[in-house]
């Protein structure tokens, strides 16, 4: 074991040493101040506890290509980090190999004449919104400012603006991409149509994206913020009904919500947090009334503000200093007659499973109900489609699960709890499909940005999209460089 570890360390150092001796690329090694500070910028402390042999911070696409060229000469594992928000270990973190941080690839270049912006993957969304603040334009992006651009875009990207403009990936006009052979390509729908499609939800399987050319959209002040409620039985019943009704009757595509239940298990504090957004200075009467009418809320931060102010204000939800896990499931929206039963069953299952880990130090459990109405699917298809390829036959809800806790020693326990939670959701959905209370043959892919590491993202896509991903991977990465050298959701072999 010790000999193997020493060998791995020597191999890891060789890449860092080669980059240092052959290039002028910015590099930081363990115990250096910028290395240490970069490791604190993960959402999950478990990712920061993994120690790369060095952190490489390229400032140009050519420097990224130089790093890939050096990596291609050995068998060393590596990782690529944008904002570090993905809490799955090794997806954007590495222990003993080089970490490529895109932090310095942080351009935001707006062209009002073409209504486009070139955006680097090293940005966080509050930095993008700050750069665009006052310009009269916005990019379809994260709902919380601290989230990084890179991983968010490659997973598809769900936005407050998605019912207006589709997934974030639907607004990409060009990907600047470094391939496994270290060549640089500018991928558009016209010159590389299959690769262009694969990058819209295909993850990190095809190369390193060094910039995105995005369509941007006119925008002035917006309205939004948070409502916080005590999660009494009556409030929970009303909240579940409200999010179901909102999803089915999505009459205003300028509106967006996230409805989140949160339990601090040690203190038995249960709350509901509603993230509200409206693309305009004030929502029309009736848009959010069912949420405001539930009961007296503990907190209301909703106001007219800039998009930058809204995203920065939502950063309170990214509480650092804990280990995080994330998981997801997709469910068909139940109809009004069956809604109360189905939604309550989902909620009760989450409560039951999370109760089993209430003695894990510092554990907090949350489940977010994220509407995915028919209108979003229609817009996404109209804008060219994506790997998720949702149809507009039914409304859906994307469930996001998070468990946070203090000590990494509890990871295996929470790992099982996460699997039990989303696995139970899937069983509940299937049982209701069998009984006829939910649509039987609904297409229910997983939202990659919310997936736990063992979840079968590609296996839940349409067969033709999986086939496309395999075909593109064979074309641009025939030797399996990205498949074998980096972690992430990998395309299964045929």
N, C-alpha and C positions, 0 to 999 in steps of 0.2 A: 504493500500500500504506500509506504513512504517513498520507495524508489519510483513508483508510478507518478506520485505527486510531484516529485522533483523533476521528472522527465517532462511532465506537462508544463511545469513552471518554466523550464528552459525553453520549450517550444514557444510558449506564449511570449517570452521575452524576445525571442528572435524576430518576431514581427515588429514589435515596438522598436527594437534596435535598428532594424532595417529602415523603418520609416524615419527614424531619427538621423541615421547616417546618410540616407539618400535624398531626403526632402527637407524642406523648411516648414513642414506642416506643424501647427501648434500641437504640443503634446504635454500631458501632465501625468506624472507618476505618483505612486502611492506615497502618502504623507505630505505631498505638496499641497499648498493651500487651495488651489483651484480644483484639484482632484477631490479633496475632501468636501468642498462646497458643492461640487457637481453631484456627488453621491447623496447629498441631503435633499436633492430636488425631486426625488421619486415620491409618488403618492404613498406607496407602501414601503415601510422601512425594511421589509424583507428583501426587496430589490436593492436597496441601498447597502444592505449588509453583504451582498455579493461584491467581491473585489476584483475589478478588471486589472490586468497587468499594466495597462496604461489607458488613458483617455485621449483619443485623437479628436481634434476640433478643426476640421477642414473649413476653409473660408470660400472655396470655389468648387465648382463641379469638377474641374480638372484635378484638384487635390483629392476629391473623393475617388476619382478614377485611378489615381496613383496608389491609393490605399488598397483598392480592390485588386489592382495588378500585383501588389506585393502579397496580399493574402492568397491569391490564386497559386502562388508558388509553394504553399505548404498546406497542411491539413488542420490548421488551427480554427477552433470555433471562435465566433465573435458575435457582437450584438450591435444594434443600431438604435440610438435613442433620440427621440424628438423632445417631447415634454416630460416623459417619464410617468405619464398618468396610468398606463396599463399596469395593473398590479400583478399580472401573471409573472412569476419568476422566470428569468432568462429570455422573456420576449423582448425586453428592451434593456436587459441587464445581463451581466456575465461574470463568472467567477474564474479568474485565471487567464482569460483571453482579452484581446483589445476591445474596448468600447468605442464605437464611432458616434460621437455626439454631433448632431446637426445644429447645435446652438448658434454657431456663427453663420449659418445659412439662413439669415433672418431678414432678407429683403422684403419690403412691401412697396411695390412700385405701381402706382395707380395711373391709368391712362383714361381720362374722362372721355376722350374722343371716341375710343373704341368700347368704352364701358367694360374694361378689363383691368385686372390687377395681377401682377406676378408676385407670388408669395412663396417665401422659403419655408421648408419644413421645420426649421428651428424656432419658429415663432410659436407663442401661445396665442390663443384667440383673443385675449384681452389686449395683447400687443398689436394684433392685426386691427382690432376695432379702434384702438387708440390712434394708429397711423391713419386710418380712414376717417376719424372723427372730424366733423366739420366739412368734409368733402362733398356731402350729399349722396354718398354711395356706401353700400355695405356688401360684405361677402357672406354667403351662406356658410355658417360655421358653428362652432361649439356653443352650447347653452350655458356653460360655465367657463369663465375666462381663462382659468389656469390650465385647461386642457391643451395639449400640444397639437400642432397642425398635422404633422407627419402621419402618425398612426391613425388619427381620426379620419383623415381623408381616405387612406387605403382600406379602412373598414367600411366605408360608405358614408358615414357621418350623418347622424340625425340632428336636425336643427329646429329651433323655434320657427324658422321660416320654411320648413320642409313642405308644408301644405301649399305654400305659394310657389316654391321653386324646386321641389324635389329634394332628394338626398344631396348632401354637399358635393358628392362625387359627380352628380348630374350637371354641375356648373363648371366642371373642368373642361377647358378647351385644349390644353396641351400639358403633358407630363414631360419634364426634362428628366431623363433616366440614365443611370449608369448600369450597364449590363454586366453579367458575370465575366465577360472577356475584356472588361474595363473600357469598352467603347461607350460613347455618349450619343444618345438618340433623343430626338424630340418627337414624342408620340402624340399623334392627333388621330381623329376619327377617319381622316381621309388617307393618311399615309401608312398607318398600322392599325386597321380597324379592330382586329381580334385582340391585339395587345392593349389597345385603348380600352376596350370593353373589360378585359381581365383586370386591369388596374383599378377599375371602379368597383371595389369590394373584394378584390382578390388578395389583399394583404401584401406581405413582403416577399412573395414568391418569384418575382420577376426582375428585381433590381432595386437600386436605391434611388428614390425620387429626390432630386435636388432643387426643384422648383415646380410650382403649379401655376399655370396661366388660367385664371378664373374669370368667368363672367361675373360682374358685379351689378348691383341693382340700386336704383334710386331709393334713398331713405332719409327721412328727417328724424325728429324725435320719436321715441317709442314710449309705450306705457308698460310697466310691469314691476315685478317684485315677488314677494312671498306672503302667503297666509299661513299661519301656524295655529293648529287646533289641538286641544287635548283629545286623545283617542278614546273617548267614551264609546260605549256600545252604540248609542244613538248616532253619534258623529260618524263612526265607522260605517254604519249602515247607509247613512245619507251620502257619505263620501264615495262609497263604491257605486251607489246609484248615479251620482253626479258624473263620475268619470265615464261610466258606461253610456249615459245619455249624451254627454258631450261628444264622445267618439262617434256615435251613430248619427247625431244631428249636427254635423260639422258644417254649419251654414256659412261661416266666415273664415276664409282661408288665411286671413291675417292674424288669427288667434293661435296661440300655442300654450300647452300646459305640460307639466310633469306633476303627477300626484304621488307622493311618497309617504309611506308609513314607516316610522322609525321607532325602535325599541332599545332603550338603554337597559339591558337586562338586569344588571346588578341592582339598580335603583327602581326597577319596575316603572320607569317613566316611558309612557307610550304617547307619541304625538303623530299628527299628520302635518306634512309640509306640502303646500301647493305652490309650485313655481308658475307664475302667470306671465304671459307676454302678449302684447298687441302691437302690430306694425302701424302705429299712428299715435298721436298724442293722447288719445283717450278711446277706450273701447265703446262701441255703441251699447245702448241699454239692451240687456238680455243676454249678452255674450257669455258672461261669467256669473250670472245671477245665482245659479244653483249652488255655486261654491260660497258666495257671500251670504247666502240665506241659510247655510247649514246650522250655524250656532254662533255664539260670540267667540271670535277668534282671540287667541292670546297675543298675536302680533300681526300687523299689516304694514308691509314696507312698500306697497305698490304706489307708484307715482309716475309722472311724466319725466323722462330723462333721455339721455343719449344711449345708443346701443353700447358704447364703451362703459358707461356708468352701470348699466344693467348687468353686463357680463362680469364686471369687476365686483359688483355687489353680490353676485351669486357665488363668488369664490369662498364664502364662508362654508359652503358645503364640502370643500376639499380640506378636511382637517388632517394635517400631517402629524406624524409621531406614532402612528399605529401600523400594524400589519393589516393589509386589506386583501380580500378575495372578492371576485365578481363573477356572476353567472347570469344566465338568461333563459327564458322560454318565450315562445310566441303562441298566442291563443286566439282563436276566432272570437269575435265579440258576440256574447249571448244576446238574444233578443230581449225586448222589454219584459215579456212574460216570464222568462227564465232567468233574467239577469240577476236578481237578488240572490237566488240559490247558488248559481255558478260563481259569482264574484265572491260571495261569502265563503264558499268552499275553498277557493284559492287562498283567501286571506287566512282562514282558520288553519289550513295546512301550514302556512308560513309561521304562524304563531306557535303551533304545536311543535314543529321541528326546532325552531329557534329557542324555545323553552328548555330544550335538552342541553344547551350549552350556556345556560345563564350563570354558571359558576366559573366560566373561563374569565380570567381577569381582564376587565376593561371591554368586554364584548358589547358591540352595538350591532344590531341587525336592522336592515332596511329592505323594503321592496317598493319599487317604483312602477306605477302603471303609466305606460307611455302610449298614447293613442296613435294608431296607424290607420287612418281612415281611407276609404276608397279613393278619395280625392288625391291623396299623396301618391298612390300608385299610378293614377292617371297622369299626373304631372311628370313623374319620373319616366314613364314610358314616352311621353311626348317630347321629353328632353334627351332622348337617345337610349334610355334604359341603363341597366347596370347588372352586376352579378346576382343581386338579390332577386330581381325580376318579379316583384310582387304583382299579382293581378288585382284588378279592381272589382272582383266579384263579391268580396265580403270586406267588412271592416275587421280590424284586428287590434290587439293590444300587445305590445312588447313589454314583458316583465323583466325588470332588472333587479338582481339580488346583490346585496353587499353585506359582508360580515367583516367587521374590523375588531381587532383585539391587540393586546399590548405585547405579549411575548411570543416569539417565533416558535417556542417549544410546543405551543398549542396548535400549530399549523395542521398536523395530521387530523386532529379532532375536528377542526373547522372545515378542512377539506372534505371529510365525510359528510358533515352537516350541509355543506353547499350542494354536494351531489344529491343528498337525500331531498333537499328542498326543490331544486329544479327537476329532479327525477319525479318527485311527487306531483309537481305541476303538470308534467307531461302525462302522467297516468290519469290525473283528474280530467284533463282535456280529452284523452282517448276514451275514458269511460262515458263522458257526456256525449261524445260523438257516437258511441255505440248505442246509447239510449235515445239518440235523436234530438237531444237538447242543444247540440252544437253541430255545425255543418260537417258531414262525414268525410268528404274528400278534400278538405281545405288544404291549400298549399301553405306550409308553416315553416319557412326557413328561419334560421337563427340570425340575429343581428351581431355581426362579428365584434364590434366594439365592446359589447357587453359579455362576451363568451368567457367561460372558465376554460382553463387550458385543456382538459380532456374532452370538451364538447366537440361534436362532429360537425363543424361548420360546413365544410364542403359536401359532406354526405347528405345534408339537408337541402342543398340547392337543387334546382331542376337538373335532370340528367344532361340536358344539352349544355347547360352552363358549366357543369363539371367537366364534360368532354372538351369544351372550349379551353378551360383552364389547363387541362392536361396537354392539349395540342400546343398551346402557346408556350407552356413551360418547356416542352420538348424542343421547340424552335429557338427560344432565347436562352435556355439554360440546359443544354443537352447533357452536361456532365453532373448536373445536380448540385451545383455550387451553393445556391441559396437553400436548397432542400436539406442538405446534409450539414451545413456549416452554421446555420442560424436557427433559432427557435421560432415559434409562431405557429399559426394554423396552416399545416402543410397539406398540399394536394395529394390525396391518396393515389397509390398506383392502381392502374386498371386491372 
